[in-house]
Amino acid sequence: MSTITLRIILGSLIWIGVITLQVILLTIARFFERTSQQQTWYQVYLIPILFTAIAAIRYLNRIFTHHAPPDFAGDPLADVLLLSAGLLLIGLGNLLHEKMMGERRHDRY
């Protein structure tokens, strides 16, 4: 097995794991919205999943085009997509946490 094949397999497994965690968060938000009748905007979770998938494809494509490491740096568009996905997930995760814990914004301070 060549190193390129191994890098593709390992990279794919890692990205699939990251996207799987995001899908689990989406299903939690969807379940909570359906059971509690509170809006969690679970459809918006598809945006960071899409951003992560596009960035993963771009980074996996770098394995084919550039044979020298690093495979996880140097693609500005993929970096911006991952940053945007991360910031969206932080905001959505915080919103979901507040909804699930029953906290109100004015009670926090």
N, C-alpha and C positions, 0 to 999 in steps of 0.2 A: 504494500500500500504506500503510495507516494505521500509526501508531506502535504501537498496541496489537497489531496483527497481527505486526509485527516483533518486539516484545517477547516475544510468545508463542512465536514460532518460535525465537528465540535462547535464551530460557529453557528451552524444551523440549530443544534440542540440548545445552545444558550439562548438564541433569539426566540426559539419556540417556547422556552421556559418563561422568558420575560413577557411575551405576548399572552401566554396562558395565565399568568398572574393578573394581567390587566383584564382578561376576559372573566376571571373569577370575581374581580372587584365589580365589574359591570353586572354580573348575575346577582351579586349581593345587593347592589343598588336597585336592580329591577325587582328582586324579591321583596325588599323592604318597601318599595313604592306600592306594590300590589297588596301587601298585607296591612300596611299602616295607613294607606290613603294619603300619604304625604308625598309631594312631588320631589323626586331626587334627580331628575334630568338624566336618567340612566342612558338615554340615547346619545348624549354628548360624550360618553365614554368611548364611543366608536372613533372619535377624532384622534385621541392619543394612540389608540390601537392602530389606526391607519398610518399615523406619523411614524410610529415605531416600526411597522412593517415595511414602509418605504425606506426608512433609514437602514434597516437590516438588509434589505435587498441590495442597497447601494454598497454597504460594507462587504457583503458576501461577493458582490461583483468585483470588488477590489482584489479579492484573492485571485480571481482569474486574470486580471489585467496587470497587477503589480506583484511580482514574485518575492519581493523583499518586505519584511515586516517594517512597520506595524500595519496591521489590518484595521485597526480601530482608531485611526487618526488621519487627519488630512483631508477629509471631505466636508467642506463647510456647509453644504446643504443638509447632509445627514446630521451634522452636529446641531444645526439650528432646529431641525425636525425633532431630534431627541430632547433638546432643551425645551422646546414648546410642549412636547408630550409630557415631560416631567413637571413643568409648571402647571399644566392643565390637571394632571393627576393629583398634584398637591392641593390645588384649589377644590377639585371635585371630592377628593378624599376628606378634606376638612369639612366641606358641606355635608357629606354623608355622615361623618362622625357627629356633627352637631345635630343632625336630624335624628340619628339613632339614639343619642344620649339625651335628647329632649332639652338641650341647652338653648337659651335665647341669647341673642347678641348683647342685649342691654343688661343681662344678669351677670355677665362675665367680668365686668370691671367695676 
